[in-house]
Amino acid sequence: MTTNETSGREHWDAIVIGSGLGGLCTAAYLCAAGKRTLVVESHYVAGGNSQVFRREQHGRAWEFDVGIHYIGECGRDGSIAAVLHGLGLAERVVFRPLDPDRYSILHFPDLEFRIPCSWDLYKKRLIETFPDEAEGLSAVLDVMRRVSDAGRRLGHGELTIGDLAEQAPIFLQWGLRPVTELFAQHHLSKRSSAVLLGEQGCYAVRPSRTPVVMAAGLSDHFLRGAFYPEGGGQVIAGRLIEAIRAYGGEVRTNTPVQRVRIENGRVAGVVVGKASQRAQEIDAPVVVSNADLKRTFLELVGAEHFASQTIERVRSLRMSLPLFCVYAGIDIDLAAQGFTNSNHFVFEDYDIEAAYDELEAGKLSSKAMTYITTASLKDPVSRHIAPPGCTNLQIMTLAPLDYAVWNVERGPTEGGRYHRDPEYRRRKEEMCDRLIAAAESVIPDLRRHLVWKEAATPVSQERFTRSTGGTSYGIEMSADQAGPFRVGPRTEIPGLFLCGASTPSGPGIAGVMRSGVDAAGQVLETNLLRPILAGEVFGDRNALPPLHDDWDAWKVSH
């Protein structure tokens, strides 16, 4: 940063709006390349959907993840591991593997299916479970595996679009077609289809709009290894913030952006400040928005600065469905009762499409999956996640985008107040009880052991992240909104770039971290991903602070 002695104005080489992992990765790589970069975040803690929050009751301390529950791409050849290594952070983030024999367990009324970290074992179990569909399942899995391999190579720059016709024609044939068409062509039943899509809550797209590349990519993402960061989700953000500060940048929380300044047709900086404070102009020739895509175009920048067809396109984009989350603490150690560090997905029946029919009609659906994750089993060594002898767990499901479901007329970003409304509280408690009941099919007598319980609706998510509709996944990653149909990282306004879940790299931790690399590469006018995947380290590792045992990611992120 430099300050004009006459005007007192700050000047940075780049400003990043929003401190989600996409924004933090962008800033870290820009700083490592010598660009003095400022990250501005409206919340009091950085990290976006990767952040955690803490609670204490009667001397018992809990720490709950907002968005990181399990991730892939953390092994030696994984993109997350490579992105961290490229900043000198490889040894500073430890990933603990989930149970490789059953990293996720799917529970249906008459079936339990264990998903392993292996394509071959996955196929074997599917055929053992559905022997009458062996031929169709083999064909579908072959397509999915080949599409995911081509998508991975395309994403890593090993293939170009022009190479696909000769080297990966299967990707051109199936990649952006709905996965339900693939299932139908090979006559899969509703039961086997539901098992194949058992983890679709990780991207929240109805099956008939899910492109094969999305379904296949998610499967491949975890079948090559599922992990959880030791110390909780905040650790990745905390280490990225360390790198930003060590390499000459700054992260400021409690600093909302009022608007992006556009002067003479290009970016000039931002205006920051809370409504109750005096606004401050900060200069920069580059602004990267990790904020909600629609709010970036329509509010922070303004429709008047874009071509009319751009605004029409942005307005037409559908958001992914949001989540309803229950954060719970129980006074028993599930590990002592034989539970592993697996995820659990509970379904009332096999009709996933019907669940989306209800959700998109503005109704809470009992047919939607109930997801149960136990952070203290995934990380038994963290001193913050749960008290000794207790278990930290979260239960969640998909919810409609409609405010009316929660008796809310206006969202919090528009000044709406909802938290103390009795009907809002009643509906929230009712949904909380429904999820706890569903979770008791996996953890008997759960309710009797509850010592902490709170819930968050999509309205809560919007309040803290300013995401349209309270979604965690940005623009819906559907067949008509995937790949080339998405927006960014470069925009038509010189100096304005985008990163995050709504850009071409898509949602999920690996997706948003990749978006940060892509955005930084666009700013620097170079392909950053190739040297990162080749093992190159940017920045000076010696500038990073020494490692110490009492390091606290949550405190670093303030």
N, C-alpha and C positions, 0 to 999 in steps of 0.2 A: 504494500500500500504506500502511496505517496499522498501528501496533503498540500494543497495549494495554500501558501502562506498568506496570500491576499484574501482569498474567499473562504478559506478554512474547509474547502470541500475535499472529501476523500476521492482518490482515484485508484482503481484496481485494474489489472489486466483482464480479469474476468470475474463475473458474479454468477453464482449458482443459486437458484431459488428452490428451496426445499432440501431437507437433509435425509431423504430416503437413501437407500444404498446406491441407487443410480446416480443421484446428485453427489454423494460422497465419493464414489469412484471417479466421476468426472473431475471433481475438484482435486482429488489426490493425484491423478495422472497429469493434470494441468500444472499443479505445483511441482511435481517431479520433473516436468519439462521446463521449469523456470518461469512459468506464468504465475504471478502473484494473484491468488484467487480467494475470494470471499464467499462463504456459504452463509445464507441468511435463512433462518427457520422461525416460523411463528410460534411453535410450541416451546415449552420450557426445557425439553430434552430432545436432543437430535436422534435421528435414526428412522423416522417415518414408521412404516409398518414393521421394521425390525426392532423397534424399541421394546422395552419392558416397563412395567410399573410395579411399585412395591407397596405392600400393606403390612401393618403390624397390629396385633390384637393380643392383649394379655401376655406380652413378652414374646409372642410367636411372630416370626417374620416370614413373609412370603414374597416371591417375585414371579410375576406372570408375564409370559411372552404375548405380545400382540399379534405377531405374524410369522415368526420362525418356529416351525414345529418339527419339520424334518426336511432335509435337502439332499440333493444328489450333487454330482460334479465336484466332489471333494477329495477324490482319490488322486493318485499321481498324475493321471491324464485328464483330470477334471478341469473345467473352465474356471470354477470358483477358486480352486487351489492355484491355478495359473495366474489369475488376476491378483490375488493376494501376494503371491511370490514376486510378481512384477513390481510390487511396491516395497519389497523387502520385509513383508509381513508373514511369510510362510510359517516361521517357527512361533509366531505370536498368536496364532489361532489354531487350536487343537480341535479336531473333529472326532467325535466318538461314534463308532458304527452302531446302527440298530441291529437287532437280531437278524443275521443273514438268512436264516431259514424261514423267517416270517416277519419281515419288517413291517408288513401290514396284514391284518386279519379282517376279512370281509364276513359279516354275519348276516345271513338271510334267514327267513323263517324255518327252512328245512335244509340249510346248507351252511357250512363254515369253510372258507377257503383261505389258505395261508399263502401269501405272495412272497416268494424268495428273491434274493438278489442274484438271479441267474436266469437268462433267457431260456436255456435248455431245460432247467428244472421247472421253470414256469410252464413251458409247453407240456412237459411230462405230466404235471399235476392237473392241468386243464383237461388233457385227454383222459386221464384216469377218472376225473370227475364227470366228464361228459363223453363216455366211450362211443356213443352213437353219433357223435359229431366230430370224430377224429379227423376225417378228411377235410371238412370245412375249417376246423380250427387250425390245422396245419397250414392250410392255404392262407388264411387270414393273418396268422402270426408271421408267415414268411413275408407277406406284403408289408406288414407293420415294421418288421425288423429291417427290411431293405429301405423303406421310406425313412425310418429314423436314422439309419446310417447315412443315407444321402443328405438328409437335412442337417445332420451333424457336420459332415464334410463341407457342405455348402456354407454353413454358419462359420466354420473355421477358415474359410477361404481356400480349402483344398480343391473345391469344385467351383466353377462359375455357372451362371444360368445357361450359358452357351454349351457347357459340357454335358448338361443333363440328358439331352436327347441321345447321345452316344453312350455315356457312362452310367446313367441312372434313369432310364426311361420310365421305370416304375414310379419315380417321384412325379414326373410330369403326368402320368396316367392317374395317380391316386392322391397325390399330396394334398391338394386343396379341395378334394371332393369330400362330402360328409361321410363320416365313418359308418353311419347306418347303411349307406349304399354298399360299402364293402361287406358288411355283415350279411346284408340281404342277398348279395350275389352268391355267397357261399352258404346260404340257407342256415345261418346260425339261429338258435332258439332265443327267446327272450331271456331265458335263464343264463345261458352262456354269454350272451351279449352284456348282460348286467354285470357279470363277474369281470369281463374284460374292461368295463367302464367303472369299476368299483371305486376308483380314486378320482373320478371326474370332478369332485368337489374342489380339487386343487386348482381348477381353472374356471369352473362355474359356467359351462356352456351346455345347452341342451344337446343330446346326442345327435339329433338330426341336423344341427348346425355345426357340429364339431368336425373340423377338418382332420383327415387321417393323420396328417403330419403332427397335429396337436396331441391326439390320443396316443400315437406311436411314440412321439417324442417324450411324453410324460412317462410312459412305461419304460423306455430306454433310460431315462434320467435316473430312475430308482433301481431298475434291475441291474445296473452297473454299480450299485452301492448306495445305501441310504444312511444319512448321518445326522448328527445334532452337534452344534458347537458347544464345547465345554465352557461353562460359565454363562450359558444362555444366549438368546438372540442378540442382546445388546453388544456382545463382544465384537462382532464383525464391524458394527458401526464405530465402536470405541477405538478399535485399532486403525480404522480408516481416518478417524479424526486425529489420532496421534500422528499419522503420516502427513496429513494436511498441514498441521501446525509445525511439524518438524521441517517440512519442505517449503516453508515460507508463507503459508496461507492462514486463514482464520475461519472459525465457525462461530457464528453468533446466534444464540437462541433468543426467544422472546423478541424477535425482530420480523414482524410481518411485512410483506411487500404490498404496498397499495397499488402500484402500477409499474410497468416497464416503460421507460422513457424512449420514445421514438422521435428522432429529430432528423429532418432532411431525408426521410425514408430509411434510416438505419438506426440501430440500437445506440443509445447514448448512456444508458445506465438504468437505475431504478429509483423509485421513491419508497422509503420505508417509514414505519412508525405506526403505533396503535392509534385508534381513533381519538383517544384522550390525550395524545401527545402531539407535539409539533412534528410535522413531516420533515424528513431529511432526504435530500438528493445525494446519491452516490454515483460517481461517474465510472463507466467501463465501456469499452468498445465491443465487449462480448457478454451476452447474458444467456445462460443455459437454464431452462426451466425444467425442474423435476416436479413441478406442481401438476395438479389435475389438468389434463389436456384441454378440456372444454373451458375451464376457468382461465387457463393461460391465454387462449385465443380470444375469448369473449369478454373477459373482465380485466386481466392484468395488462394485456396489450391493447385490446379493443378491435372490434370487427372492422372499423374504418381503415385500419392499416393493412388489411389483407384484401386479396382479390375476392370478389363476390362468390366465385365458385369454390374457393377455399373455405369460406365461412359456411356455405351451404353443405359442403362435405362434412365439416366438423360437427355441425348441428345434427346431421343425419346419423352420426355414429352412435351405436347402441352401447350402453355401459354393461359390464358384467353384473350379475346378481351379487348382492352383498351377503354378509354373514351375520348371524346372531351368535354370540359367544357367552358361555358361562365359565367363570373362573372360580375354581373350587379347591379347598384344602380339606383333607380328611385325616383323622387321627390314627390311621393305621398305615403300616409300611407294606405296600402291595408286593414289593420284592420278596418279603418274608413269606408271602402267601403263594409264591410261585409265578407271579406275573413277570413277563419279560418286558423289554423296552420297545414293544411293538405298538403300532397304531391300530385302532379299531374303528371300523366303519360298520354301522348298524343300519339295515334297511328293513322297512315294513313289508315290501314285496319287490318284485323284479321290474316293475314298470317305472323306470327312471324318467322316461319322456312324460308320463302323466304327472310326475312331480313338478316338472317345469311348466306344464300346462297350468297348474294351480298357482305356482309362484308368479308367472308372468301375467296371470289374471288378477294379481294383487292379493292372493290368499296365502296364508301360512300353510305349509303342506306337511302332513305327517308322513308322506311318502318320500320326502327328501331325506338324504343320508343324515345320520347322526355320527359325528366324528369325535372320537375320544383319544386324547393324547396325554401322556403322563411325563411331564418334564423332569420330575425328580428321579424317574427310572432311567431316562435317557442321559441324565447327568447326575449321578449319585454323589459326586464329590463337591459340588458347589455349595458354599456356605449360605447363599442367599435364597435358593429356590424353595426350600421347605425346611421346617424344623426337624430335628432328629426324630425318627420313628413315625413321621408323617409323609403324606404323598400329595404332591402338587399335580392337579389335573385340570384339563380344560375340555369342555364339551361344546360343540358348535354344529350349526346347520345353516343351510341356505335360507335366505329370506327375500321377500319381494322388495322392489325398489320404492314402492309407494309409501309416502309419509302417513297416509290415512290409516295404514295397518296399525300404527302406534298412536293414533289419535293426535297427530301433529299436522298443523296446517302449513307452517313454513319451516324450512330447515334452519339450522343454527347459523349457516353462512349468510342467510338473509335476515338474521336478527330474531329468528323464532325462538321462543322459550318453551321448554317441554319438560324439563327434569322433575319439576315438582307437581306436574299435573297428575291427579289421582288415577285417571283412566290410563294414562301412559304407564304409570307404575304397575297398575293391575295387569295390563296386557303383558308387560315385560315379565312380571312374576309368574304369570300363567305359562308363558313360553319357557321360562327357566325350569319350572316344575316338569313340563313335558320332556325336556331334554334329560333331566336327572332321572326320570322314570325310564327313558330309553337306555340310558347308560347303566341302569341297574341290571339289564340283561347280560352285561359283561362283568360288572362289579356288584354282586349281590349286597343288599343292605347298605348301599352307598349313602342314602339319605340319613341313616342313623348315625353315620360317622362324620357328617359334615361339621366342620368347625369354622369354615370361612366360605362365603358364597356371595358373588356379585355377578352381574350380567351387563353386557353391552349390546345395544341395538345398532342397526345401521346408522341411526341418527347420531349415536355416540361417535361412531367412526367418522362421520362427516364433520362433527364438531372438532375433532383433534387433527384430522388430516385434510379437511376441506375437499374431500373427494366427492364428485358428483354422485348422488344417490347413496353415499356411504359405502361404495364398493372398495374392496381391497385389491381388485385385479385390473382396474382401469377399463379401457375399451374392451368390449367382449372379443375374445380371440376366436371368432367364428369363421366359417369357410369364406364368407364374403367380406371379412374384416381382418384377414391374416396376411402376413407377408407384404406384398407390394401394395395392398389396399390400406396399409396403415400409414401414419404420419411421422415424419422426422427421420433422422435426427436433425437434418438441416431444414430450415424454413425459407420462405421466399423473402423474408426481411433480412438484409445483411446484418450479421452479428447476433442473430437470434437462433438458438439451437434448442433441441428437446432431448430429454432422456426419461426413463421410467417405463412403467408397465404398458403404456399405450403405444410405444414406439415399435418398430418392426421386430425387435428381439423378444417382445412379449412379456407376460407376467412371470411371477416366480422369482426367487432370489437370484438364480443363475441368469435369468432373463434381464432383470433390472441392472445387475452388475455389468453384464455385457453391454447394456444400453449406455452405461457410463463410459465404458471404453470406446464405444462407437462415437459418442458425442465429443469426447476429448480428442479423438482422432480427427474428427471433422474440423474442430477448432484449429488443431495443429496442422491440418492438411496432410495427414500421413496415415498409413494403415498401422495402428497400434497393436491390433490383435495378433498379427503374424509374429512379431518379435516376442510378444508376451507368451504366446503358446510355445515358442521356441526356447523359452526360459530366460529371456533377457530381464535384467533388473534395472528399473529406472530410479533416479534419486540416489541419495547417499544414505546407505543403511546406518552409517556411523552417526548420522544426525538424529536418529530415532532415540528416544529416551531408554535408559536401562530397564530391563525386565525386573519386576519385583513381585513377591508373593501377595502383597496386599493391594495390588492394582484393582481398581473398581471401574468397570466399563460404564456403569450407569452414571457415576460421578464425573468421569471424563467427558461424557456426552452432554453435560450441562454448559 
